[in-house]
């Protein structure tokens, strides 16, 4: 039986309040000498998935920098909170979550985009085929299941409702609920929820089974866009600039490698990575991989990728208008991807095979 976790409040955007109290001082002086910089980055993975840093490491793009897996996460907000508090060295989340955390004066900086939305990589808001829900207004009083609150899916839901003319009072009557992704389809079919957010393998498997239809998708709503970034702790960036540059540029190369390489080869590489790391995971879901969805070349970040969410959060009252400036949230300083890297990625593609 699937279990629904009902939030005590719609406004529980992130459980990250008070992070300024645990923010680590950046100290004084410049970056550390190259020989003193750490060459190992601690991180959280995602069960059954290969994240871009893992792909970059396997391809040799991280050079002498190594990754140290400390466990898995199922939440972007939790992942970047761990980076802010120094429990891991980097984390990734939806850009709205990054904005909210930065507004709390957390010592983090976004350094590269790692996922997004395109015609191959998207989330859909699905209803049963015979559901009476046909429009945004039909969602008033209904339950919408998603993996976490205050992140990508809730933002898409709010934007959809607002763009279709619902008042704030009506928007508040639509109830987003946390439902584990693996239980979303079952919860929808058992009518415990009226709408379920599905993506990637879970979406494709559910559609293959039949009996559901999309109300809308985030791709239909906003088109191609980069949606999430990796953040590094500011102290780490200051003390380990060369390591950070190798790390970020390696991810950039992996993004472009995946973009240029035939899909079956990218999937085969991911399957190989999962098998080698020995975490007792299945590889079947990987065959549904289609794209990382990163819009900009090499994952470079622009103001627009944060401004939409700054405006959204201000409208919700989660941050004050003018509290956060998009250009203060990120840097491309450590992304040294170039034409030479593109040529190198092409050579790696030709050698990769499986």
Wavefront OBJ file of the C-alpha trace (Angstrom):
o trace
v 0.000 0.000 0.000
v 1.292 3.422 -0.838
v 1.599 5.981 1.915
v 0.813 9.662 1.593
v 2.798 12.088 3.734
v 0.528 15.054 4.314
v 2.384 18.294 5.158
v 1.219 20.306 8.107
v 1.375 23.379 5.943
v 1.431 24.249 2.279
v 4.047 26.796 3.168
v 6.675 24.242 4.218
v 8.770 25.234 1.246
v 12.039 24.038 2.732
v 13.119 22.797 6.118
v 16.104 25.033 5.904
v 15.253 27.899 8.237
v 17.949 29.260 10.424
v 20.821 28.048 8.294
v 22.544 31.366 8.751
v 23.212 30.272 12.318
v 25.251 27.324 11.054
v 26.862 29.117 8.123
v 30.570 28.556 8.122
v 32.774 31.613 7.945
v 34.680 31.949 4.701
v 37.753 33.168 6.590
v 40.301 35.547 5.137
v 42.960 35.506 2.494
v 43.050 33.910 -0.949
v 42.651 30.342 -2.111
v 44.883 27.644 -0.721
v 48.039 26.503 -2.471
v 47.343 23.846 -5.078
v 49.164 21.153 -3.096
v 47.003 21.865 -0.040
v 43.658 21.712 -1.843
v 41.428 18.724 -1.247
v 41.070 16.347 -4.163
v 38.085 14.439 -2.803
v 34.496 15.673 -2.812
v 31.861 14.081 -0.586
v 28.393 13.788 -2.075
v 24.982 12.128 -1.964
v 23.768 10.039 -4.876
v 20.377 8.922 -6.155
v 19.509 5.228 -5.986
v 19.296 3.618 -9.396
v 20.547 6.739 -11.169
v 23.870 8.077 -12.380
v 24.394 11.757 -11.629
v 26.563 13.909 -13.867
v 29.575 14.073 -11.498
v 29.620 10.259 -11.402
v 29.498 10.147 -15.194
v 32.258 12.762 -15.432
v 34.464 10.775 -13.056
v 33.954 7.550 -15.004
v 34.827 9.301 -18.266
v 38.056 10.616 -16.748
v 36.900 14.223 -16.969
v 37.528 14.903 -13.262
v 41.222 14.144 -13.743
v 42.822 13.827 -10.276
v 39.654 14.816 -8.392
v 37.769 11.939 -6.761
v 34.230 11.550 -5.471
v 33.322 10.007 -2.114
v 29.754 8.725 -1.867
v 28.290 9.152 1.637
v 24.731 7.960 0.976
v 21.661 8.666 -1.137
v 19.039 11.398 -1.087
v 15.549 11.713 -2.571
v 15.310 15.486 -2.132
v 17.156 18.341 -3.810
v 16.413 20.755 -0.934
v 17.909 18.267 1.529
v 20.934 17.811 -0.707
v 21.822 21.504 -0.882
v 21.135 21.926 2.826
v 23.793 19.284 3.427
v 26.192 21.255 1.228
v 25.415 24.471 3.103
v 26.129 22.883 6.476
v 29.298 21.143 5.280
v 28.018 17.577 5.549
v 28.835 17.154 1.859
v 30.922 19.260 -0.506
v 28.326 19.756 -3.224
v 24.620 19.260 -3.695
v 22.054 19.818 -6.395
v 18.503 21.136 -6.386
v 15.802 22.977 -8.266
v 16.814 26.613 -8.719
v 13.897 27.880 -6.645
v 15.223 25.895 -3.695
v 18.651 27.431 -4.252
v 17.085 30.907 -4.206
v 15.246 30.215 -0.958
v 18.325 28.823 0.727
v 20.469 31.744 -0.429
v 17.840 34.154 0.925
v 18.510 32.627 4.354
v 22.156 33.703 3.975
v 23.412 30.160 3.518
v 27.048 30.144 2.327
v 26.507 28.521 -1.075
v 27.097 29.425 -4.721
v 25.612 27.730 -7.781
v 28.341 26.688 -10.217
v 26.735 24.675 -13.041
v 23.322 23.545 -14.283
v 22.811 19.788 -14.121
v 19.236 19.060 -15.146
v 16.468 20.674 -17.090
v 13.438 20.248 -19.250
v 13.243 19.506 -22.961
v 11.038 17.442 -25.254
v 12.743 14.247 -24.049
v 13.220 15.030 -20.344
v 10.144 16.377 -18.600
v 7.623 15.802 -15.825
v 3.928 15.478 -16.489
v 0.914 16.050 -14.251
v -1.222 12.993 -14.931
v -4.848 12.137 -14.200
v -6.879 9.002 -14.804
v -8.185 8.722 -18.334
v -11.809 9.054 -17.219
v -11.087 11.837 -14.711
v -13.372 14.879 -14.852
v -10.284 17.083 -14.428
v -9.757 18.891 -17.733
v -8.589 22.353 -16.740
v -6.722 24.294 -14.090
v -9.954 25.291 -12.380
v -10.894 21.615 -12.021
v -7.934 21.227 -9.644
v -9.544 23.318 -6.908
v -10.087 21.017 -3.926
v -8.023 18.225 -5.479
v -4.880 16.437 -4.256
v -1.711 16.505 -6.337
v 1.030 14.000 -5.474
v 4.685 14.969 -5.968
v 8.078 13.898 -4.638
v 8.714 16.935 -2.414
v 7.172 20.292 -1.611
v 8.639 23.687 -2.405
v 10.615 22.397 -5.334
v 10.271 21.910 -9.086
v 6.850 20.244 -9.204
v 5.102 22.647 -6.836
v 6.541 25.570 -8.785
v 5.186 24.143 -12.043
v 1.783 23.612 -10.440
v 1.618 27.178 -9.138
v 2.669 28.664 -12.472
v 0.089 26.548 -14.312
v -2.683 27.658 -11.978
v -1.687 31.323 -12.105
v -1.384 31.366 -15.884
v -4.903 30.012 -16.154
v -6.344 32.809 -14.077
v -6.900 31.215 -10.665
v -6.934 33.616 -7.744
v -4.543 33.129 -4.840
v -7.502 31.989 -2.761
v -8.285 29.236 -5.272
v -4.637 28.285 -5.662
v -4.499 27.627 -1.923
v -7.385 25.175 -2.285
v -5.274 22.919 -4.513
v -3.474 20.526 -2.175
v 0.038 19.326 -3.074
v 1.066 16.229 -1.141
v 4.367 14.430 -0.767
v 4.135 10.961 -2.301
v 7.205 8.751 -2.838
v 7.801 8.681 -6.611
v 7.634 4.889 -6.791
v 4.146 5.021 -5.232
v 2.714 7.884 -7.287
v 1.212 5.790 -10.073
v -0.384 3.364 -7.612
v -1.767 6.213 -5.502
v -3.277 7.780 -8.613
v -4.874 4.549 -9.817
v -6.265 3.867 -6.344
v -7.705 7.404 -6.325
v -5.867 8.408 -3.178
v -4.767 11.440 -5.189
v -6.418 12.995 -8.217
v -3.212 14.086 -9.971
v 0.237 12.526 -9.929
v 3.528 13.993 -11.105
v 5.455 11.427 -13.140
v 8.753 11.651 -14.991
v 11.308 9.487 -16.755
v 10.879 5.735 -16.211
v 7.877 6.132 -13.898
v 6.099 8.216 -16.524
v 6.940 5.905 -19.407
v 5.951 2.750 -17.528
v 2.654 4.277 -16.424
v 1.849 5.420 -19.954
v 2.707 1.967 -21.263
v 0.228 0.443 -18.814
v -2.401 2.909 -20.017
v -5.448 4.411 -18.371
v -3.885 7.807 -17.635
v -3.490 11.051 -19.574
v -1.500 14.259 -19.062
v -3.216 17.396 -17.816
v -0.060 19.345 -18.651
v 3.740 18.965 -18.653
v 6.472 21.343 -17.574
v 7.790 21.283 -21.153
v 4.412 22.464 -22.461
v 4.398 25.136 -19.764
v 7.873 26.649 -20.165
v 9.623 24.922 -23.085
v 13.347 24.158 -22.885
v 15.040 25.408 -19.722
v 17.720 24.430 -17.226
v 15.955 23.839 -13.930
v 18.538 22.925 -11.311
v 22.118 23.687 -10.356
v 24.906 22.165 -8.325
v 26.037 24.360 -5.451
v 29.308 24.387 -3.569
v 29.953 25.749 -0.109
v 31.598 29.180 -0.309
v 34.372 28.133 2.019
v 35.144 25.146 -0.192
v 35.322 27.418 -3.255
v 37.667 29.828 -1.511
v 40.005 27.165 -0.153
v 39.915 24.831 -3.178
v 39.556 26.920 -6.367
v 41.596 24.594 -8.585
v 39.695 21.536 -7.413
v 36.414 23.374 -7.977
v 37.493 24.319 -11.508
v 38.417 20.737 -12.357
v 35.153 19.470 -10.884
v 32.859 21.972 -12.623
v 34.640 21.758 -15.968
v 34.506 17.961 -15.784
v 30.739 18.084 -15.344
v 30.501 20.527 -18.251
v 32.410 18.085 -20.433
v 30.125 15.245 -19.324
v 27.039 17.292 -20.269
v 28.387 17.855 -23.762
v 29.588 14.257 -24.055
v 26.079 13.011 -23.283
v 24.607 15.505 -25.747
v 26.923 14.376 -28.560
v 26.922 10.635 -27.907
v 24.303 8.178 -29.224
v 21.667 7.507 -26.568
v 22.316 3.763 -26.374
v 25.990 4.414 -25.643
v 25.155 6.875 -22.861
v 22.775 4.339 -21.329
v 25.348 1.550 -21.595
v 27.903 3.715 -19.841
v 25.500 4.458 -17.007
v 24.627 0.777 -16.616
v 28.326 -0.008 -16.378
v 28.810 2.661 -13.694
v 25.939 1.329 -11.566
v 27.232 -2.227 -11.810
v 30.762 -1.200 -10.836
v 29.811 0.851 -7.793
v 28.135 -2.109 -6.063
v 25.266 -0.444 -4.219
v 22.797 -3.286 -4.742
v 20.768 -1.380 -7.331
v 18.862 -2.450 -10.396
v 19.843 -1.092 -13.789
v 16.512 -1.588 -15.585
v 15.343 2.023 -15.083
v 18.391 3.351 -16.915
v 17.108 2.101 -20.269
v 14.502 4.870 -20.118
v 17.130 7.632 -19.934
v 16.719 10.148 -22.745
v 18.381 13.433 -21.801
v 19.751 15.464 -18.908
v 17.736 18.382 -20.291
v 20.410 21.037 -19.675
v 19.580 23.951 -21.961
v 22.765 26.021 -22.027
v 26.072 24.839 -23.516
v 28.242 23.160 -20.874
v 25.680 23.939 -18.181
v 26.610 27.602 -17.943
v 24.198 29.590 -15.804
v 22.366 32.801 -16.718
v 20.258 35.248 -14.719
v 17.020 34.067 -16.333
v 17.383 30.619 -14.787
v 16.984 32.162 -11.338
v 14.852 35.235 -12.000
v 11.687 33.249 -12.738
v 11.900 31.577 -9.333
v 12.866 34.787 -7.521
v 9.664 36.346 -8.848
v 7.633 33.223 -7.998
v 8.912 33.115 -4.423
v 8.279 36.823 -3.933
v 4.701 36.414 -5.159
v 4.193 33.569 -2.675
v 5.641 35.646 0.147
v 8.510 33.211 0.740
v 11.060 35.960 0.156
v 10.862 39.742 0.097
v 10.869 41.549 -3.232
v 14.405 42.696 -3.923
v 15.818 40.416 -1.231
v 17.752 38.295 -3.717
v 19.561 39.320 -6.899
v 19.943 36.619 -9.552
v 23.535 37.488 -10.465
v 24.602 37.089 -6.820
v 23.524 33.454 -6.698
v 25.881 31.861 -9.181
v 29.233 32.010 -10.926
v 30.589 30.590 -14.185
v 34.130 31.350 -13.049
v 34.946 27.682 -12.473
v 33.480 26.448 -15.760
v 36.443 26.396 -18.130
v 34.780 24.302 -20.838
v 36.093 25.282 -24.275
v 36.247 24.191 -27.901
v 39.187 21.976 -26.944
v 36.981 20.187 -24.408
v 34.347 19.693 -27.100
v 36.907 18.021 -29.357
v 38.100 15.868 -26.456
v 34.519 14.805 -25.703
v 34.087 13.781 -29.333
v 37.195 11.589 -29.115
v 35.897 10.016 -25.902
v 32.604 9.298 -27.664
v 34.344 7.502 -30.483
v 36.207 5.290 -28.008
v 33.436 4.651 -25.488
v 31.543 1.913 -27.303
v 29.472 0.471 -24.473
l 1 2 3 4 5 6 7 8 9 10 11 12 13 14 15 16 17 18 19 20 21 22 23 24 25 26 27 28 29 30 31 32 33 34 35 36 37 38 39 40 41 42 43 44 45 46 47 48 49 50 51 52 53 54 55 56 57 58 59 60 61 62 63 64 65 66 67 68 69 70 71 72 73 74 75 76 77 78 79 80 81 82 83 84 85 86 87 88 89 90 91 92 93 94 95 96 97 98 99 100 101 102 103 104 105 106 107 108 109 110 111 112 113 114 115 116 117 118 119 120 121 122 123 124 125 126 127 128 129 130 131 132 133 134 135 136 137 138 139 140 141 142 143 144 145 146 147 148 149 150 151 152 153 154 155 156 157 158 159 160 161 162 163 164 165 166 167 168 169 170 171 172 173 174 175 176 177 178 179 180 181 182 183 184 185 186 187 188 189 190 191 192 193 194 195 196 197 198 199 200 201 202 203 204 205 206 207 208 209 210 211 212 213 214 215 216 217 218 219 220 221 222 223 224 225 226 227 228 229 230 231 232 233 234 235 236 237 238 239 240 241 242 243 244 245 246 247 248 249 250 251 252 253 254 255 256 257 258 259 260 261 262 263 264 265 266 267 268 269 270 271 272 273 274 275 276 277 278 279 280 281 282 283 284 285 286 287 288 289 290 291 292 293 294 295 296 297 298 299 300 301 302 303 304 305 306 307 308 309 310 311 312 313 314 315 316 317 318 319 320 321 322 323 324 325 326 327 328 329 330 331 332 333 334 335 336 337 338 339 340 341 342 343 344 345 346 347 348 349 350 351 352 353 354
